[in-house]
């Protein structure tokens, strides 16, 4: 999509700190980190949210989840990490491109909401 910030990051039009990339996925550091380690994993194919994963094939979905695991392992998050995907305005999804927040580097709070 031409006005999508994440699509522009994938295309190199907006700078980012790349953590991982393959043919289907791009991962980069969040510009407003909420934890010591905060990376976004996004599919290269534009899909607005988890509600539209029927627009991705199984390999593309699997690539996202494998990338989450890989970036966490490469960051040494052996004590654990949290993965969040906000879906829609009520969940405060700020960019309408499917993305997974990978958060770690400290003990997380037990309460999620």
N, CA, C and O atoms as a Tinker XYZ file with bonds, in Angstrom:
   452  protein
     1  N      0.841000   -1.181000    0.000000    73     2
     2  CA     0.000000    0.000000    0.000000    64     1     3
     3  C      0.888000    1.247000    0.000000    63     2     4     5
     4  O      1.881000    1.307000    0.726000    81     3
     5  N      0.540000    2.200000   -0.785000    73     3     6
     6  CA     1.417000    3.350000   -0.972000    64     5     7
     7  C      1.530000    4.269000    0.237000    63     6     8     9
     8  O      2.558000    4.929000    0.390000    81     7
     9  N      0.521000    4.343000    1.103000    73     7    10
    10  CA     0.587000    5.234000    2.255000    64     9    11
    11  C      0.894000    4.517000    3.560000    63    10    12    13
    12  O      0.854000    5.135000    4.624000    81    11
    13  N      1.194000    3.250000    3.501000    73    11    14
    14  CA     1.457000    2.469000    4.708000    64    13    15
    15  C      2.900000    2.700000    5.179000    63    14    16    17
    16  O      3.854000    2.486000    4.431000    81    15
    17  N      3.034000    3.132000    6.413000    73    15    18
    18  CA     4.366000    3.399000    6.979000    64    17    19
    19  C      5.235000    2.148000    6.952000    63    18    20    21
    20  O      6.413000    2.217000    6.600000    81    19
    21  N      4.664000    1.011000    7.321000    73    19    22
    22  CA     5.456000   -0.219000    7.359000    64    21    23
    23  C      5.853000   -0.677000    5.958000    63    22    24    25
    24  O      6.951000   -1.198000    5.767000    81    23
    25  N      4.982000   -0.490000    4.987000    73    23    26
    26  CA     5.350000   -0.816000    3.601000    64    25    27
    27  C      6.502000    0.078000    3.137000    63    26    28    29
    28  O      7.390000   -0.373000    2.413000    81    27
    29  N      6.483000    1.341000    3.556000    73    27    30
    30  CA     7.577000    2.253000    3.206000    64    29    31
    31  C      8.881000    1.837000    3.893000    63    30    32    33
    32  O      9.959000    1.984000    3.318000    81    31
    33  N      8.784000    1.321000    5.111000    73    31    34
    34  CA     9.984000    0.813000    5.798000    64    33    35
    35  C     10.537000   -0.391000    5.044000    63    34    36    37
    36  O     11.743000   -0.475000    4.810000    81    35
    37  N      9.670000   -1.315000    4.664000    73    35    38
    38  CA    10.101000   -2.497000    3.907000    64    37    39
    39  C     10.791000   -2.086000    2.614000    63    38    40    41
    40  O     11.801000   -2.676000    2.231000    81    39
    41  N     10.245000   -1.069000    1.937000    73    39    42
    42  CA    10.796000   -0.608000    0.655000    64    41    43
    43  C     12.016000    0.293000    0.802000    63    42    44    45
    44  O     12.597000    0.715000   -0.198000    81    43
    45  N     12.414000    0.596000    2.047000    73    43    46
    46  CA    13.590000    1.433000    2.270000    64    45    47
    47  C     13.324000    2.923000    2.141000    63    46    48    49
    48  O     14.266000    3.715000    2.131000    81    47
    49  N     12.062000    3.322000    2.041000    73    47    50
    50  CA    11.720000    4.733000    1.915000    64    49    51
    51  C     11.793000    5.459000    3.263000    63    50    52    53
    52  O     11.999000    6.671000    3.313000    81    51
    53  N     11.624000    4.712000    4.338000    73    51    54
    54  CA    11.731000    5.235000    5.696000    64    53    55
    55  C     12.792000    4.395000    6.401000    63    54    56    57
    56  O     12.735000    3.166000    6.342000    81    55
    57  N     13.763000    5.033000    7.070000    73    55    58
    58  CA    14.821000    4.260000    7.723000    64    57    59
    59  C     14.306000    3.465000    8.927000    63    58    60    61
    60  O     13.343000    3.852000    9.590000    81    59
    61  N     14.972000    2.357000    9.181000    73    59    62
    62  CA    14.668000    1.529000   10.344000    64    61    63
    63  C     15.946000    0.810000   10.758000    63    62    64    65
    64  O     16.922000    0.751000   10.010000    81    63
    65  N     15.912000    0.271000   11.958000    73    63    66
    66  CA    17.030000   -0.542000   12.430000    64    65    67
    67  C     16.635000   -1.997000   12.257000    63    66    68    69
    68  O     15.953000   -2.579000   13.101000    81    67
    69  N     17.073000   -2.569000   11.152000    73    67    70
    70  CA    16.710000   -3.943000   10.813000    64    69    71
    71  C     17.357000   -4.919000   11.781000    63    70    72    73
    72  O     18.530000   -4.793000   12.133000    81    71
    73  N     16.559000   -5.901000   12.203000    73    71    74
    74  CA    17.026000   -6.962000   13.080000    64    73    75
    75  C     17.074000   -8.281000   12.316000    63    74    76    77
    76  O     17.947000   -9.115000   12.556000    81    75
    77  N     16.127000   -8.463000   11.391000    73    75    78
    78  CA    16.027000   -9.718000   10.636000    64    77    79
    79  C     15.229000   -9.458000    9.366000    63    78    80    81
    80  O     14.345000   -8.602000    9.333000    81    79
    81  N     15.560000  -10.214000    8.320000    73    79    82
    82  CA    14.807000  -10.121000    7.077000    64    81    83
    83  C     14.970000  -11.403000    6.292000    63    82    84    85
    84  O     16.048000  -11.996000    6.259000    81    83
    85  N     13.877000  -11.828000    5.653000    73    83    86
    86  CA    13.941000  -12.881000    4.648000    64    85    87
    87  C     12.964000  -12.501000    3.538000    63    86    88    89
    88  O     12.506000  -11.359000    3.491000    81    87
    89  N     12.640000  -13.423000    2.658000    73    87    90
    90  CA    11.767000  -13.107000    1.518000    64    89    91
    91  C     10.353000  -12.707000    1.924000    63    90    92    93
    92  O      9.670000  -12.010000    1.175000    81    91
    93  N      9.903000  -13.145000    3.114000    73    91    94
    94  CA     8.513000  -12.936000    3.500000    64    93    95
    95  C      8.307000  -11.996000    4.688000    63    94    96    97
    96  O      7.199000  -11.510000    4.917000    81    95
    97  N      9.378000  -11.742000    5.442000    73    95    98
    98  CA     9.249000  -11.046000    6.719000    64    97    99
    99  C     10.341000   -9.995000    6.874000    63    98   100   101
   100  O     11.452000  -10.148000    6.366000    81    99
   101  N     10.000000   -8.928000    7.583000    73    99   102
   102  CA    10.972000   -7.899000    7.950000    64   101   103
   103  C     10.792000   -7.616000    9.440000    63   102   104   105
   104  O      9.663000   -7.454000    9.903000    81   103
   105  N     11.880000   -7.555000   10.186000    73   103   106
   106  CA    11.830000   -7.258000   11.624000    64   105   107
   107  C     12.760000   -6.094000   11.919000    63   106   108   109
   108  O     13.882000   -6.035000   11.415000    81   107
   109  N     12.280000   -5.163000   12.748000    73   107   110
   110  CA    13.052000   -3.965000   13.052000    64   109   111
   111  C     12.723000   -3.469000   14.455000    63   110   112   113
   112  O     11.684000   -3.806000   15.024000    81   111
   113  N     13.625000   -2.667000   14.996000    73   111   114
   114  CA    13.445000   -2.124000   16.348000    64   113   115
   115  C     12.336000   -1.073000   16.359000    63   114   116   117
   116  O     12.240000   -0.236000   15.462000    81   115
   117  N     11.511000   -1.139000   17.386000    73   115   118
   118  CA    10.444000   -0.161000   17.567000    64   117   119
   119  C     11.066000    1.189000   17.922000    63   118   120   121
   120  O     12.012000    1.244000   18.707000    81   119
   121  N     10.547000    2.274000   17.354000    73   119   122
   122  CA    11.120000    3.600000   17.631000    64   121   123
   123  C     10.690000    4.143000   18.990000    63   122   124   125
   124  O     11.239000    5.140000   19.459000    81   123
   125  N      9.714000    3.497000   19.626000    73   123   126
   126  CA     9.256000    3.895000   20.952000    64   125   127
   127  C      9.198000    2.642000   21.842000    63   126   128   129
   128  O      8.115000    2.190000   22.213000    81   127
   129  N     10.365000    2.088000   22.177000    73   127   130
   130  CA    10.384000    0.800000   22.880000    64   129   131
   131  C      9.727000    0.855000   24.251000    63   130   132   133
   132  O      9.910000    1.804000   25.014000    81   131
   133  N      8.960000   -0.182000   24.541000    73   131   134
   134  CA     8.272000   -0.303000   25.819000    64   133   135
   135  C      9.032000   -1.204000   26.795000    63   134   136   137
   136  O      8.710000   -1.247000   27.983000    81   135
   137  N     10.027000   -1.916000   26.298000    73   135   138
   138  CA    10.887000   -2.795000   27.097000    64   137   139
   139  C     12.302000   -2.671000   26.535000    63   138   140   141
   140  O     12.481000   -2.117000   25.450000    81   139
   141  N     13.309000   -3.175000   27.251000    73   139   142
   142  CA    14.671000   -3.085000   26.729000    64   141   143
   143  C     14.831000   -3.696000   25.334000    63   142   144   145
   144  O     15.613000   -3.198000   24.524000    81   143
   145  N     14.098000   -4.764000   25.054000    73   143   146
   146  CA    14.080000   -5.351000   23.716000    64   145   147
   147  C     12.659000   -5.214000   23.182000    63   146   148   149
   148  O     11.723000   -5.785000   23.741000    81   147
   149  N     12.501000   -4.460000   22.105000    73   147   150
   150  CA    11.178000   -4.254000   21.503000    64   149   151
   151  C     11.358000   -4.203000   19.990000    63   150   152   153
   152  O     11.828000   -3.210000   19.434000    81   151
   153  N     10.974000   -5.290000   19.344000    73   151   154
   154  CA    11.118000   -5.430000   17.900000    64   153   155
   155  C      9.747000   -5.685000   17.294000    63   154   156   157
   156  O      8.905000   -6.351000   17.897000    81   155
   157  N      9.530000   -5.154000   16.102000    73   155   158
   158  CA     8.316000   -5.425000   15.349000    64   157   159
   159  C      8.635000   -6.400000   14.227000    63   158   160   161
   160  O      9.602000   -6.211000   13.489000    81   159
   161  N      7.831000   -7.431000   14.102000    73   159   162
   162  CA     7.953000   -8.410000   13.021000    64   161   163
   163  C      6.738000   -8.220000   12.122000    63   162   164   165
   164  O      5.599000   -8.292000   12.585000    81   163
   165  N      6.983000   -7.976000   10.832000    73   163   166
   166  CA     5.890000   -7.703000    9.902000    64   165   167
   167  C      6.040000   -8.546000    8.636000    63   166   168   169
   168  O      7.155000   -8.800000    8.180000    81   167
   169  N      4.911000   -8.976000    8.075000    73   167   170
   170  CA     4.994000   -9.633000    6.767000    64   169   171
   171  C      5.279000   -8.590000    5.693000    63   170   172   173
   172  O      4.828000   -7.449000    5.794000    81   171
   173  N      6.018000   -8.978000    4.681000    73   171   174
   174  CA     6.295000   -8.046000    3.589000    64   173   175
   175  C      5.055000   -7.787000    2.745000    63   174   176   177
   176  O      4.923000   -6.728000    2.131000    81   175
   177  N      4.158000   -8.746000    2.717000    73   175   178
   178  CA     2.893000   -8.553000    2.012000    64   177   179
   179  C      1.966000   -7.738000    2.912000    63   178   180   181
   180  O      1.795000   -8.061000    4.087000    81   179
   181  N      1.381000   -6.700000    2.368000    73   179   182
   182  CA     0.504000   -5.848000    3.171000    64   181   183
   183  C     -0.796000   -6.568000    3.509000    63   182   184   185
   184  O     -1.550000   -6.992000    2.632000    81   183
   185  N     -1.025000   -6.687000    4.799000    73   183   186
   186  CA    -2.275000   -7.204000    5.364000    64   185   187
   187  C     -2.558000   -6.304000    6.554000    63   186   188   189
   188  O     -1.656000   -6.050000    7.352000    81   187
   189  N     -3.767000   -5.822000    6.695000    73   187   190
   190  CA    -4.064000   -4.821000    7.716000    64   189   191
   191  C     -3.924000   -5.313000    9.150000    63   190   192   193
   192  O     -3.426000   -4.579000   10.004000    81   191
   193  N     -4.356000   -6.550000    9.433000    73   191   194
   194  CA    -4.296000   -7.055000   10.805000    64   193   195
   195  C     -4.493000   -8.567000   10.817000    63   194   196   197
   196  O     -4.636000   -9.199000    9.769000    81   195
   197  N     -4.498000   -9.129000   12.009000    73   195   198
   198  CA    -4.773000  -10.560000   12.153000    64   197   199
   199  C     -6.143000  -10.931000   11.607000    63   198   200   201
   200  O     -6.373000  -12.084000   11.241000    81   199
   201  N     -7.051000   -9.973000   11.549000    73   199   202
   202  CA    -8.389000  -10.235000   11.017000    64   201   203
   203  C     -8.366000  -10.567000    9.527000    63   202   204   205
   204  O     -9.343000  -11.089000    8.991000    81   203
   205  N     -7.260000  -10.267000    8.862000    73   203   206
   206  CA    -7.161000  -10.499000    7.418000    64   205   207
   207  C     -6.099000  -11.533000    7.051000    63   206   208   209
   208  O     -5.575000  -11.518000    5.937000    81   207
   209  N     -5.786000  -12.418000    7.975000    73   207   210
   210  CA    -4.743000  -13.407000    7.667000    64   209   211
   211  C     -5.166000  -14.383000    6.578000    63   210   212   213
   212  O     -4.333000  -15.139000    6.079000    81   211
   213  N     -6.446000  -14.383000    6.197000    73   211   214
   214  CA    -6.852000  -15.222000    5.071000    64   213   215
   215  C     -6.224000  -14.727000    3.767000    63   214   216   217
   216  O     -6.257000  -15.430000    2.756000    81   215
   217  N     -5.654000  -13.519000    3.787000    73   215   218
   218  CA    -4.954000  -12.980000    2.611000    64   217   219
   219  C     -3.494000  -13.443000    2.548000    63   218   220   221
   220  O     -2.791000  -13.172000    1.574000    81   219
   221  N     -3.048000  -14.140000    3.592000    73   219   222
   222  CA    -1.697000  -14.705000    3.621000    64   221   223
   223  C     -1.793000  -16.211000    3.458000    63   222   224   225
   224  O     -2.754000  -16.832000    3.911000    81   223
   225  N     -0.797000  -16.793000    2.812000    73   223   226
   226  CA    -0.788000  -18.251000    2.749000    64   225   227
   227  C     -0.135000  -18.798000    4.020000    63   226   228   229
   228  O      0.439000  -18.046000    4.808000    81   227
   229  N     -0.229000  -20.093000    4.205000    73   227   230
   230  CA     0.297000  -20.704000    5.427000    64   229   231
   231  C      1.787000  -20.460000    5.603000    63   230   232   233
   232  O      2.254000  -20.279000    6.727000    81   231
   233  N      2.537000  -20.452000    4.513000    73   231   234
   234  CA     3.985000  -20.213000    4.598000    64   233   235
   235  C      4.279000  -18.794000    5.079000    63   234   236   237
   236  O      5.231000  -18.587000    5.831000    81   235
   237  N      3.480000  -17.819000    4.658000    73   235   238
   238  CA     3.677000  -16.436000    5.087000    64   237   239
   239  C      3.357000  -16.255000    6.568000    63   238   240   241
   240  O      4.057000  -15.530000    7.275000    81   239
   241  N      2.310000  -16.910000    7.031000    73   239   242
   242  CA     1.971000  -16.847000    8.452000    64   241   243
   243  C      3.052000  -17.525000    9.280000    63   242   244   245
   244  O      3.495000  -16.992000   10.297000    81   243
   245  N      3.470000  -18.703000    8.836000    73   243   246
   246  CA     4.525000  -19.427000    9.547000    64   245   247
   247  C      5.819000  -18.628000    9.571000    63   246   248   249
   248  O      6.537000  -18.651000   10.571000    81   247
   249  N      6.129000  -17.928000    8.498000    73   247   250
   250  CA     7.356000  -17.125000    8.437000    64   249   251
   251  C      7.349000  -16.039000    9.508000    63   250   252   253
   252  O      8.384000  -15.748000   10.109000    81   251
   253  N      6.180000  -15.438000    9.748000    73   251   254
   254  CA     6.075000  -14.417000   10.796000    64   253   255
   255  C      6.379000  -15.023000   12.163000    63   254   256   257
   256  O      7.166000  -14.467000   12.929000    81   255
   257  N      5.765000  -16.147000   12.467000    73   255   258
   258  CA     5.950000  -16.761000   13.777000    64   257   259
   259  C      7.374000  -17.284000   13.952000    63   258   260   261
   260  O      7.946000  -17.181000   15.037000    81   259
   261  N      7.940000  -17.839000   12.901000    73   259   262
   262  CA     9.334000  -18.295000   12.992000    64   261   263
   263  C     10.280000  -17.118000   13.190000    63   262   264   265
   264  O     11.273000  -17.232000   13.909000    81   263
   265  N      9.978000  -15.991000   12.557000    73   263   266
   266  CA    10.813000  -14.795000   12.729000    64   265   267
   267  C     10.733000  -14.289000   14.165000    63   266   268   269
   268  O     11.743000  -13.863000   14.725000    81   267
   269  N      9.551000  -14.330000   14.766000    73   267   270
   270  CA     9.402000  -13.940000   16.167000    64   269   271
   271  C     10.343000  -14.767000   17.031000    63   270   272   273
   272  O     11.105000  -14.226000   17.832000    81   271
   273  N     10.283000  -16.081000   16.860000    73   271   274
   274  CA    11.125000  -16.984000   17.637000    64   273   275
   275  C     12.606000  -16.732000   17.381000    63   274   276   277
   276  O     13.413000  -16.744000   18.310000    81   275
   277  N     12.952000  -16.511000   16.145000    73   275   278
   278  CA    14.361000  -16.300000   15.781000    64   277   279
   279  C     14.923000  -15.015000   16.376000    63   278   280   281
   280  O     16.019000  -15.022000   16.936000    81   279
   281  N     14.182000  -13.906000   16.261000    73   279   282
   282  CA    14.713000  -12.647000   16.794000    64   281   283
   283  C     14.829000  -12.708000   18.317000    63   282   284   285
   284  O     15.753000  -12.133000   18.893000    81   283
   285  N     13.904000  -13.397000   18.963000    73   283   286
   286  CA    13.980000  -13.551000   20.422000    64   285   287
   287  C     15.198000  -14.392000   20.805000    63   286   288   289
   288  O     15.912000  -14.055000   21.750000    81   287
   289  N     15.436000  -15.473000   20.084000    73   287   290
   290  CA    16.594000  -16.322000   20.373000    64   289   291
   291  C     17.894000  -15.575000   20.121000    63   290   292   293
   292  O     18.818000  -15.649000   20.930000    81   291
   293  N     17.975000  -14.854000   19.004000    73   291   294
   294  CA    19.192000  -14.107000   18.684000    64   293   295
   295  C     19.455000  -12.983000   19.680000    63   294   296   297
   296  O     20.599000  -12.572000   19.870000    81   295
   297  N     18.394000  -12.485000   20.317000    73   295   298
   298  CA    18.549000  -11.440000   21.328000    64   297   299
   299  C     18.902000  -12.031000   22.691000    63   298   300   301
   300  O     19.176000  -11.293000   23.637000    81   299
   301  N     18.898000  -13.362000   22.791000    73   299   302
   302  CA    19.237000  -14.013000   24.047000    64   301   303
   303  C     18.138000  -13.940000   25.095000    63   302   304   305
   304  O     18.423000  -13.931000   26.292000    81   303
   305  N     16.903000  -13.889000   24.663000    73   303   306
   306  CA    15.780000  -13.781000   25.596000    64   305   307
   307  C     15.402000  -15.158000   26.146000    63   306   308   309
   308  O     14.256000  -15.592000   26.027000    81   307
   309  N     16.377000  -15.834000   26.748000    73   307   310
   310  CA    16.167000  -17.201000   27.227000    64   309   311
   311  C     15.216000  -17.267000   28.412000    63   310   312   313
   312  O     14.648000  -18.327000   28.676000    81   311
   313  N     15.026000  -16.164000   29.137000    73   311   314
   314  CA    14.106000  -16.140000   30.266000    64   313   315
   315  C     12.667000  -15.942000   29.846000    63   314   316   317
   316  O     11.760000  -16.056000   30.670000    81   315
   317  N     12.446000  -15.649000   28.583000    73   315   318
   318  CA    11.099000  -15.466000   28.061000    64   317   319
   319  C     10.896000  -14.115000   27.408000    63   318   320   321
   320  O     11.718000  -13.208000   27.533000    81   319
   321  N      9.796000  -14.007000   26.720000    73   319   322
   322  CA     9.430000  -12.785000   26.021000    64   321   323
   323  C      7.929000  -12.787000   25.783000    63   322   324   325
   324  O      7.272000  -13.819000   25.915000    81   323
   325  N      7.399000  -11.641000   25.436000    73   323   326
   326  CA     5.973000  -11.502000   25.168000    64   325   327
   327  C      5.782000  -11.116000   23.708000    63   326   328   329
   328  O      6.567000  -10.349000   23.151000    81   327
   329  N      4.729000  -11.655000   23.090000    73   327   330
   330  CA     4.378000  -11.326000   21.710000    64   329   331
   331  C      2.964000  -10.759000   21.714000    63   330   332   333
   332  O      2.037000  -11.365000   22.251000    81   331
   333  N      2.815000   -9.582000   21.104000    73   331   334
   334  CA     1.516000   -8.908000   21.072000    64   333   335
   335  C      1.214000   -8.479000   19.636000    63   334   336   337
   336  O      2.083000   -7.976000   18.924000    81   335
   337  N     -0.030000   -8.688000   19.233000    73   335   338
   338  CA    -0.499000   -8.145000   17.961000    64   337   339
   339  C     -1.838000   -7.467000   18.216000    63   338   340   341
   340  O     -2.857000   -8.128000   18.419000    81   339
   341  N     -1.820000   -6.147000   18.202000    73   339   342
   342  CA    -3.056000   -5.384000   18.372000    64   341   343
   343  C     -3.860000   -5.485000   17.078000    63   342   344   345
   344  O     -3.299000   -5.418000   15.984000    81   343
   345  N     -5.155000   -5.645000   17.209000    73   343   346
   346  CA    -6.004000   -5.877000   16.039000    64   345   347
   347  C     -7.173000   -4.898000   16.056000    63   346   348   349
   348  O     -8.165000   -5.110000   16.753000    81   347
   349  N     -7.043000   -3.828000   15.282000    73   347   350
   350  CA    -8.125000   -2.863000   15.150000    64   349   351
   351  C     -8.041000   -1.711000   16.130000    63   350   352   353
   352  O     -7.232000   -1.726000   17.058000    81   351
   353  N     -8.888000   -0.707000   15.916000    73   351   354
   354  CA    -8.828000    0.518000   16.720000    64   353   355
   355  C     -9.134000    0.300000   18.204000    63   354   356   357
   356  O     -8.535000    0.969000   19.046000    81   355
   357  N    -10.036000   -0.604000   18.545000    73   355   358
   358  CA   -10.341000   -0.832000   19.957000    64   357   359
   359  C     -9.157000   -1.430000   20.705000    63   358   360   361
   360  O     -9.074000   -1.313000   21.928000    81   359
   361  N     -8.249000   -2.064000   19.990000    73   359   362
   362  CA    -7.042000   -2.632000   20.595000    64   361   363
   363  C     -5.857000   -1.673000   20.483000    63   362   364   365
   364  O     -4.733000   -2.022000   20.843000    81   363
   365  N     -6.116000   -0.462000   19.981000    73   363   366
   366  CA    -5.088000    0.578000   19.807000    64   365   367
   367  C     -4.036000    0.199000   18.762000    63   366   368   369
   368  O     -2.856000    0.510000   18.922000    81   367
   369  N     -4.468000   -0.471000   17.698000    73   367   370
   370  CA    -3.543000   -0.741000   16.594000    64   369   371
   371  C     -3.249000    0.585000   15.911000    63   370   372   373
   372  O     -4.150000    1.206000   15.348000    81   371
   373  N     -1.998000    1.023000   15.956000    73   371   374
   374  CA    -1.652000    2.345000   15.446000    64   373   375
   375  C     -1.257000    2.352000   13.974000    63   374   376   377
   376  O     -1.365000    3.383000   13.310000    81   375
   377  N     -0.803000    1.222000   13.462000    73   375   378
   378  CA    -0.435000    1.124000   12.047000    64   377   379
   379  C     -1.240000   -0.028000   11.439000    63   378   380   381
   380  O     -1.130000   -1.163000   11.902000    81   379
   381  N     -2.041000    0.248000   10.415000    73   379   382
   382  CA    -2.876000   -0.798000    9.826000    64   381   383
   383  C     -2.087000   -1.718000    8.880000    63   382   384   385
   384  O     -2.381000   -1.811000    7.688000    81   383
   385  N     -1.097000   -2.379000    9.437000    73   383   386
   386  CA    -0.304000   -3.398000    8.736000    64   385   387
   387  C     -0.010000   -4.434000    9.814000    63   386   388   389
   388  O      0.521000   -4.093000   10.871000    81   387
   389  N     -0.347000   -5.687000    9.560000    73   387   390
   390  CA    -0.131000   -6.740000   10.548000    64   389   391
   391  C      1.285000   -6.659000   11.098000    63   390   392   393
   392  O      2.256000   -6.609000   10.343000    81   391
   393  N      1.389000   -6.646000   12.424000    73   391   394
   394  CA     2.711000   -6.641000   13.045000    64   393   395
   395  C      2.637000   -7.296000   14.416000    63   394   396   397
   396  O      1.617000   -7.261000   15.104000    81   395
   397  N      3.751000   -7.886000   14.775000    73   395   398
   398  CA     3.896000   -8.556000   16.059000    64   397   399
   399  C      4.956000   -7.829000   16.863000    63   398   400   401
   400  O      6.093000   -7.684000   16.414000    81   399
   401  N      4.589000   -7.371000   18.052000    73   399   402
   402  CA     5.547000   -6.772000   18.969000    64   401   403
   403  C      6.227000   -7.911000   19.721000    63   402   404   405
   404  O      5.551000   -8.751000   20.315000    81   403
   405  N      7.541000   -7.946000   19.700000    73   403   406
   406  CA     8.305000   -8.915000   20.478000    64   405   407
   407  C      8.970000   -8.114000   21.595000    63   406   408   409
   408  O      9.841000   -7.280000   21.349000    81   407
   409  N      8.542000   -8.384000   22.819000    73   407   410
   410  CA     8.964000   -7.602000   23.980000    64   409   411
   411  C      9.728000   -8.485000   24.957000    63   410   412   413
   412  O      9.313000   -9.608000   25.247000    81   411
   413  N     10.843000   -7.974000   25.462000    73   411   414
   414  CA    11.603000   -8.742000   26.443000    64   413   415
   415  C     12.718000   -7.917000   27.035000    63   414   416   417
   416  O     12.809000   -6.706000   26.836000    81   415
   417  N     13.566000   -8.615000   27.773000    73   415   418
   418  CA    14.702000   -7.949000   28.387000    64   417   419
   419  C     14.464000   -7.549000   29.824000    63   418   420   421
   420  O     15.345000   -6.969000   30.459000    81   419
   421  N     13.292000   -7.849000   30.347000    73   419   422
   422  CA    12.970000   -7.591000   31.754000    64   421   423
   423  C     11.782000   -8.453000   32.140000    63   422   424   425
   424  O     11.102000   -9.014000   31.281000    81   423
   425  N     11.539000   -8.554000   33.446000    73   423   426
   426  CA    10.370000   -9.273000   33.949000    64   425   427
   427  C      9.104000   -8.515000   33.552000    63   426   428   429
   428  O      9.009000   -7.310000   33.787000    81   427
   429  N      8.155000   -9.189000   32.967000    73   427   430
   430  CA     6.899000   -8.567000   32.572000    64   429   431
   431  C      5.912000   -8.584000   33.740000    63   430   432   433
   432  O      5.996000   -9.432000   34.628000    81   431
   433  N      4.993000   -7.650000   33.723000    73   431   434
   434  CA     3.926000   -7.625000   34.719000    64   433   435
   435  C      2.957000   -8.776000   34.456000    63   434   436   437
   436  O      2.734000   -9.158000   33.307000    81   435
   437  N      2.397000   -9.310000   35.501000    73   435   438
   438  CA     1.461000  -10.408000   35.365000    64   437   439
   439  C      0.171000   -9.974000   34.691000    63   438   440   441
   440  O     -0.375000  -10.698000   33.858000    81   439
   441  N     -0.312000   -8.804000   35.046000    73   439   442
   442  CA    -1.568000   -8.301000   34.501000    64   441   443
   443  C     -1.373000   -7.804000   33.065000    63   442   444   445
   444  O     -0.432000   -7.060000   32.790000    81   443
   445  N     -2.251000   -8.207000   32.158000    73   443   446
   446  CA    -2.119000   -7.863000   30.749000    64   445   447
   447  C     -3.043000   -6.720000   30.330000    63   446   448   449
   448  O     -2.735000   -6.021000   29.364000    81   447
   449  N     -4.146000   -6.509000   31.010000    73   447   450
   450  CA    -5.098000   -5.492000   30.550000    64   449   451
   451  C     -5.246000   -4.375000   31.559000    63   450   452
   452  O     -6.008000   -3.435000   31.332000    81   451
